[in-house]
Amino acid sequence: MKPIALAQINTTVGAIKGNLRKIISYIKKAEEMGAGLIVFPELTITGYPPKDLLLSTDFIRDNMAALEEVVKLPKKIKVILGFVERRGKNIFNGASVIDQNALTIIEKIHLPNYDVFDEKRYFTPGKVIKVVKLTGYPPLGINICEDIWVKAGPVKRQIKEGAKMIINLSASPFFAGKTRIRYKLLSHIASENYVPVIYVNLIGGQDDLIFDGRSFVFNSLGKLVKMASPFKEELVIVTEEDFKAASLIFKENVISEIFEALVLGIRDYVRKNGFSKVVIGISGGIDSALVTVLAVEALGAENVVGIGLPSKITSNESMEDASKLASNLSIKFKVISIEDIFNSFLNSLSKEFANLPFDITEENLQSRIRGTLLMAYSNKFGHLVLNTGNKSEVAVGYCTLYGDMVGGLGVLSDVPKVMVYKLSRFINRFYGKEIIPKRIFTKPPTAELRPGQKDSDDLPSYEILDAIVNLYIEKNKSKSEIIKCGYPEKITEDIIKRIDKSEYKRRQAPPGLKITPKAFGPGRRMPLTNLYHLESQER
């Protein structure tokens, strides 16, 4: 058997010509490395997920034309490539098997329609099970992403029809802990059916989704024999001897993977959308510190600008920590006081607000001034504003519309506060020195919108808050079930009310990077007008 190449590549949705150039370059590389077959991820030509671009006949046509160019390409190597197939009025999520100028098409049978997936909106499910025979290779059971996850899916039927090797083209998004789940699934399929399994996964950031790659090769005993690097483009060559080699040791470091995922998500979102630089409001707190470090890692210090926006309520320590962070990272740092603007707002509203106490109105004014200044800087210099709000705050609405919620990308919107601290400690170990100043870890979290303010004045401890958010959002537990887990009834009820009431805020928030099984965004579609919990309390 000639070597097989796994092309773990980073595609861009809609960049059909750019994706095609990359496909052709990897085909040539694989040929030079002696491979006789190259396998690409799911929907390689169009990028994944193409969403409503699939409603455009021109888009489908251009994708088919790109496939035809690969078919006609002078080559000796065989190619398995993801694309969109059109047959009559129906379109299919397809895999093309190209052998010289001969073309065999495999259609995805099981279309995911949960969480972030919406494939039944666009694709017709395939019905035909095929086993492909290519000269020099065992009979191949080729399937696409979800097909390998379904117990009674194509794999069993392909093996019954004579498949001696399973190849899966995938675009499986990342969340923390998913690598272990994939590993166990693929290893079990290989050992249970006594067939080698080749799994080729996409890498790259696409809007809120991050694809981590980590393509796997298992031998017929279910032992891992080849593995592509996570979060990196890579061409992996598998030889016949590799299937007989000693198994590799699989290790998963969840904190490290979340760090790498966020870096990749920032880099691809910024660059694929035509930006080169970002601007971040640096407050001297843990969230903006983490976002700044991630941005520098993703884009380079020369492409990150930090802005401190103090008022008279802002402590000297906060600005000192913000400045020290910027210095440690060698980024440009500017300080723009909001005090005069804030006073001007108060003067303008003095008649309307006469004899009324300072409250959340004035607190939010400060946040909105900061948001306006960040967006002004963005407009003037063409930098993308990175939002710094974490999942804990976004969940309960502890954030200000048109204030600290501004930005083009919510870097931490799926990262709970406890994980923010874990990632930040990891960063100082990763760099081998103090990047995030020590005081940022030790001082109580605060928005500094009123004198002496602390997050704990308005919220329970983040350990409790994050646990309840996890149970309610990610585990879909009810109030009674959460209380049975040992959380206080009053706190649980309050948190759930806040989550439900804040849906309108989240709907207006920037897109965020998904790193948990259930993020706010496309995978969680709640009504804005929702009185269910109020009604249930009246019974």
Residue pairs with C-beta under 8 A, 6 or more apart in sequence:
1 36
1 136
1 137
1 138
1 240
2 34
2 35
2 36
2 37
2 136
2 137
3 33
3 34
3 35
3 36
3 37
3 237
3 238
3 239
3 240
4 35
4 36
4 37
4 38
4 39
4 137
4 198
4 237
4 238
5 26
5 29
5 30
5 33
5 35
5 37
5 38
5 39
5 77
5 235
5 236
5 237
5 238
6 38
6 39
6 198
6 200
6 215
6 217
6 226
6 228
6 234
6 235
6 236
6 237
6 238
7 23
7 26
7 30
7 38
7 39
7 40
7 41
7 200
7 235
8 41
8 200
8 201
8 202
8 203
8 213
8 215
8 228
8 232
8 233
8 234
8 235
8 236
9 22
9 23
9 26
9 40
9 41
9 44
9 202
9 203
9 233
10 202
10 203
10 204
10 233
10 268
11 19
11 22
11 41
11 43
11 44
11 46
11 47
11 48
11 202
11 204
12 18
12 19
12 47
12 204
12 206
12 272
13 46
13 47
13 48
13 49
13 50
13 51
13 53
13 206
14 46
14 47
14 50
14 53
14 59
15 47
16 45
16 46
16 59
16 62
16 63
16 66
17 66
19 44
19 45
19 46
19 47
19 66
20 45
20 66
20 69
20 70
23 40
23 44
23 45
23 70
23 81
24 69
24 70
24 73
26 38
26 40
26 235
27 38
27 70
27 73
27 75
27 77
27 79
29 235
30 38
30 77
30 235
30 237
31 75
31 76
31 77
33 235
33 237
34 237
35 77
35 237
36 76
36 77
36 78
36 136
36 137
37 77
37 78
37 79
37 80
37 134
37 137
38 77
38 78
38 79
38 80
39 80
39 167
39 169
39 198
39 200
40 79
40 80
40 81
40 82
40 169
40 200
41 48
41 82
41 169
41 170
41 171
41 200
41 201
41 202
42 48
42 82
42 93
42 95
42 108
42 144
42 145
42 169
42 170
42 171
42 202
43 49
43 50
43 82
43 83
43 84
43 93
43 171
44 81
44 82
44 83
44 169
44 202
45 63
45 66
45 67
45 81
45 82
45 83
45 84
46 53
46 54
46 59
46 63
46 83
46 84
47 206
48 82
48 171
48 202
48 206
48 211
49 116
49 117
49 118
49 119
49 171
49 206
49 209
50 59
50 84
51 118
51 122
53 59
54 60
54 84
54 91
54 122
54 123
55 122
60 84
60 86
60 91
63 83
63 84
64 83
64 84
64 85
64 86
66 83
67 81
67 83
67 96
70 79
70 81
70 96
70 98
71 96
71 98
71 101
71 103
72 101
75 100
78 97
78 98
78 99
78 134
79 96
79 97
79 98
80 95
80 96
80 97
80 98
80 142
80 167
80 169
81 95
81 96
81 98
82 93
82 94
82 95
82 96
82 144
82 169
82 171
83 94
83 95
83 96
84 91
84 92
84 93
84 94
85 91
85 92
85 93
85 94
85 96
85 105
85 107
86 92
90 124
91 122
91 123
91 124
92 105
92 107
92 108
92 123
92 124
92 126
93 107
93 108
93 111
93 119
93 123
93 144
94 105
94 106
94 107
94 108
94 126
94 144
95 105
95 106
95 107
95 108
95 142
95 143
95 144
95 169
96 103
96 104
96 105
96 106
97 103
97 104
97 105
97 106
97 132
97 134
97 140
97 142
99 134
99 135
104 130
104 132
106 126
106 130
106 132
106 142
106 143
106 144
107 125
107 126
107 127
107 128
108 119
108 123
108 125
108 126
108 143
108 144
108 145
108 146
108 147
109 125
109 126
109 127
109 129
109 143
109 147
109 153
109 154
110 125
110 146
110 147
110 149
110 150
110 153
110 154
111 117
111 119
111 120
111 123
111 125
111 146
112 119
112 145
112 146
113 119
113 120
113 121
115 517
115 518
115 523
116 173
116 208
116 209
116 514
116 521
116 522
116 523
117 146
118 522
119 146
129 154
129 157
129 158
129 161
130 142
130 158
131 139
131 140
131 141
131 158
131 161
131 162
131 163
132 139
132 140
132 141
132 142
133 139
133 140
134 140
137 165
138 163
138 164
138 165
139 162
139 163
139 164
139 165
140 163
140 164
140 165
140 166
140 167
141 154
141 155
141 158
141 159
141 161
141 163
141 165
141 166
141 167
141 195
142 166
142 167
142 168
142 169
143 153
143 154
143 155
143 158
143 166
143 167
143 168
143 169
144 168
144 169
144 170
145 168
145 169
145 170
145 171
145 172
146 153
147 153
147 154
147 155
147 168
148 154
148 155
148 166
148 168
148 170
148 185
148 186
148 189
148 199
149 185
155 166
155 189
155 193
156 193
158 166
159 166
159 193
159 195
163 195
164 195
165 195
165 196
165 197
165 198
166 189
166 190
166 193
166 195
166 196
166 197
166 198
167 197
167 198
167 200
168 197
168 198
168 199
168 200
169 200
170 199
170 200
170 201
170 202
171 201
171 202
171 211
172 178
172 182
172 201
172 202
172 211
173 209
173 210
173 211
173 212
173 514
174 209
174 210
174 211
174 212
174 257
174 261
174 514
174 515
175 514
175 515
175 516
175 517
176 254
176 257
176 258
176 515
176 516
177 252
177 254
177 517
178 212
178 517
179 212
179 214
179 230
179 252
179 257
180 252
182 199
182 214
182 216
183 216
183 224
183 250
183 252
186 197
186 199
186 216
186 218
187 218
187 222
187 223
187 224
188 222
189 195
189 197
189 218
189 222
190 196
190 197
190 218
190 219
190 220
190 221
190 222
191 218
191 220
191 221
191 222
192 222
194 220
194 221
195 220
196 217
196 218
196 219
196 220
196 243
197 216
197 217
197 218
198 216
198 217
198 238
199 215
199 216
199 217
199 218
200 215
201 211
201 212
201 213
201 214
201 215
201 228
202 211
202 213
203 211
203 212
203 213
203 230
203 231
203 232
203 233
203 264
204 210
204 211
204 264
204 268
205 211
205 264
205 265
205 266
205 267
205 268
205 269
205 272
205 513
206 268
206 272
207 269
207 511
208 511
208 512
208 513
208 514
208 519
208 521
208 522
209 514
210 261
210 262
210 264
210 265
210 513
210 514
210 515
212 230
212 231
212 257
212 260
212 261
212 264
213 228
213 229
213 230
213 231
213 232
213 233
213 234
214 227
214 228
214 229
214 230
215 227
215 228
215 234
215 236
216 224
216 226
216 227
216 228
217 224
217 225
217 226
217 227
217 236
217 238
217 242
217 243
218 224
218 225
219 225
219 243
219 244
219 247
220 243
223 247
224 247
224 248
224 250
225 238
225 242
225 243
225 245
225 247
225 248
226 236
226 238
226 242
226 248
227 236
227 248
227 250
228 234
228 236
230 257
230 260
231 257
231 260
231 261
231 263
231 264
255 422
255 423
255 426
256 426
258 415
258 419
258 423
258 515
259 294
259 423
259 426
259 427
259 430
261 513
261 515
262 294
262 411
262 412
262 415
262 423
262 513
262 515
263 294
263 297
263 298
264 298
265 411
265 513
266 278
266 294
266 295
266 298
266 299
266 386
266 409
266 411
266 513
267 298
267 299
269 408
269 409
269 511
269 513
270 276
270 278
270 298
270 299
270 384
270 409
273 384
273 408
275 382
275 383
275 384
275 408
276 299
276 303
277 299
277 303
277 304
277 305
277 381
277 382
277 383
277 384
278 295
278 299
278 303
278 304
278 305
278 383
278 384
278 385
278 386
279 304
279 305
279 306
279 307
279 374
279 377
279 378
279 381
279 383
279 384
279 385
279 386
280 288
280 291
280 292
280 295
280 304
280 305
280 306
280 307
280 385
280 386
280 388
281 288
281 306
281 307
281 308
281 309
281 370
281 374
281 385
281 388
281 404
282 288
282 289
282 292
282 306
282 307
282 308
282 322
282 325
282 326
282 333
283 308
283 309
283 314
283 318
283 322
283 388
283 448
284 308
284 314
284 315
284 317
284 318
284 319
284 320
284 321
284 322
284 325
284 440
285 318
285 440
285 445
285 446
286 420
286 421
286 424
286 436
286 440
286 441
286 445
287 388
287 389
287 390
287 412
287 420
288 322
288 388
289 321
289 325
289 424
289 436
289 437
289 440
290 388
290 412
290 420
290 423
290 424
290 427
290 436
291 386
291 387
291 388
291 411
291 412
292 304
292 306
292 325
292 326
292 329
292 331
293 329
293 424
293 427
293 435
293 436
294 411
295 303
295 304
295 386
295 411
296 304
296 329
296 331
301 329
301 330
301 331
304 329
304 331
304 332
305 331
305 332
305 333
305 334
305 377
305 381
305 383
306 322
306 325
306 326
306 331
306 332
306 333
306 334
307 333
307 334
307 335
307 336
307 373
307 374
307 377
308 319
308 322
308 323
308 333
308 334
308 335
308 336
309 335
309 336
309 337
309 338
309 369
309 370
309 373
309 374
310 318
310 319
310 335
310 337
310 338
310 339
311 337
311 338
311 339
311 342
311 366
311 448
312 339
313 366
313 448
313 449
313 450
313 451
313 453
314 448
315 448
317 439
317 443
318 448
319 335
321 437
321 439
321 440
322 333
323 333
323 335
324 437
325 435
325 436
325 437
325 440
326 332
326 333
327 333
328 434
328 435
328 436
328 437
329 435
336 373
338 366
338 369
338 370
338 373
341 369
342 365
342 366
342 369
345 365
345 369
346 353
346 362
346 365
353 361
358 450
362 449
362 450
363 400
363 447
363 449
363 450
364 400
364 403
364 449
366 403
366 449
367 400
367 403
367 404
367 447
367 449
368 400
368 402
368 403
369 403
370 403
370 404
371 400
371 402
371 403
371 404
371 405
371 406
372 402
374 385
374 406
374 407
375 385
375 406
377 383
377 385
378 384
378 385
378 408
384 407
384 408
384 409
385 406
385 407
385 408
386 407
386 408
386 409
386 411
387 404
387 405
387 406
387 407
387 408
387 409
387 410
387 411
387 412
387 413
387 509
387 510
387 512
388 404
388 407
388 411
388 412
389 399
389 404
389 405
389 410
389 412
389 413
389 509
390 412
390 413
390 415
390 416
390 417
390 420
391 412
391 413
391 414
391 415
391 416
391 417
391 466
391 469
391 516
391 519
391 520
392 398
392 416
392 417
392 418
392 459
392 462
392 465
392 466
392 469
393 399
393 417
394 410
394 413
394 502
394 505
394 506
394 509
394 512
394 520
395 465
395 469
395 473
395 495
395 498
395 499
395 502
395 520
396 459
396 465
396 469
396 495
396 498
396 499
396 502
397 498
397 499
397 501
397 502
397 505
398 447
398 455
398 458
398 459
398 498
399 405
399 505
401 505
401 508
404 447
405 505
405 508
405 509
405 510
406 510
407 510
408 510
409 510
409 511
409 512
409 513
410 509
410 510
410 511
410 512
410 513
411 512
411 513
412 420
412 512
413 509
413 510
413 512
413 513
413 519
413 520
413 521
414 512
414 513
414 514
414 515
414 516
414 519
414 520
415 423
415 515
416 462
416 466
416 469
416 470
416 516
417 445
417 462
417 465
417 466
418 462
418 463
418 466
419 466
421 441
424 436
424 440
424 441
425 441
427 435
427 436
428 434
428 435
428 436
444 454
444 455
444 456
445 454
445 455
445 456
445 462
446 453
446 454
446 455
447 453
447 455
455 462
459 465
460 491
460 495
464 487
464 491
465 495
467 487
468 482
468 487
468 491
468 492
468 495
468 496
469 495
469 499
471 477
471 481
471 482
471 485
471 487
472 482
472 495
472 496
472 499
473 499
473 518
473 520
473 524
474 516
474 517
474 518
476 518
477 485
479 492
479 493
479 496
479 533
482 492
482 496
483 489
483 492
496 533
497 533
500 526
500 530
500 532
500 533
503 526
503 527
503 528
503 530
504 528
506 520
506 521
507 528
509 520
511 521
512 519
512 520
512 521
514 521
514 523
518 524
